[in-house]
Amino acid sequence: GENVEQHPSTLSVQEGDSAVIKCTYSDSASNYFPWYKQELGKRPQLIIDIRSNVGEKKDQRIAVTLNKTAKHFSLHITETQPEDSAVYFCAASKNDMRFGAGTRLTVKP
Amino acid sequence: DTAVSQTPKYLVTQMGNDKSIKCEQNLGHDTMYWYKQDSKKFLKIMFSYNNKELIINETVPNRFSPKSPDKAHLNLHINSLELGDSAVYFCASSQDSGTGRAEAFFGQGTRLTVV
């Protein structure tokens, strides 16, 4: 089955800096790559997603890039704010949805 | 108007007991999932149901059994609970886009504590 690896496990940045989280996947048949944000005690919620026919997608301060050949995708958050602090999960999906191990992002004011 | 709802939110029980967690979605999705999130926050898929048929059964103990009475419900039954079963269990649903899955919507989670 699909195996998703995510790095780093923890990331601390200063407010206003950029944050980058990287994921790799193993199943070349995966064609949907969402990113979820989970705040403390809350459920994971989708923040951005990308399909395999697209190389890059941007939504305000958040962007995702996908390299299908290398089987890796990344989340980029620019101008980080303290409220961006949370655990972020990448996932890869074809017939099910497998998640990476998560990245705990801390944005210091 | 909650999209994916699961009950109970908290469940404290003794080792050896049998318990159930219920999940319902009103989004008309045809795929539902159960995930286990341990203390390290890792989201591990346990089961996936598509149109009432189990399509993925991860290497979870057979003490765990999903039951889907209809497309909108996927309940999780756990027999002979063990300390290591303590975790947050999330139900989720998504729509089959025809070429694969789409966004998964999560329930609020059930924090299971086995004492």
Interface residues (C-beta under 8 A of the other chain):
Chain A: G1 S30 N31 Y32 P34 Q38 K42 R43 P44 Q45 L46 D49 V87 F89 A91 S93 K94 N95 D96 M97 R98 F99 A101 G102 R104
Chain B: Y33 Y35 K40 K41 F42 L43 K44 I45 S48 N50 I55 I56 F90 A92 S94 S97 T99 G100 R101 A102 E103 A104 F106 G107 Q108 G109
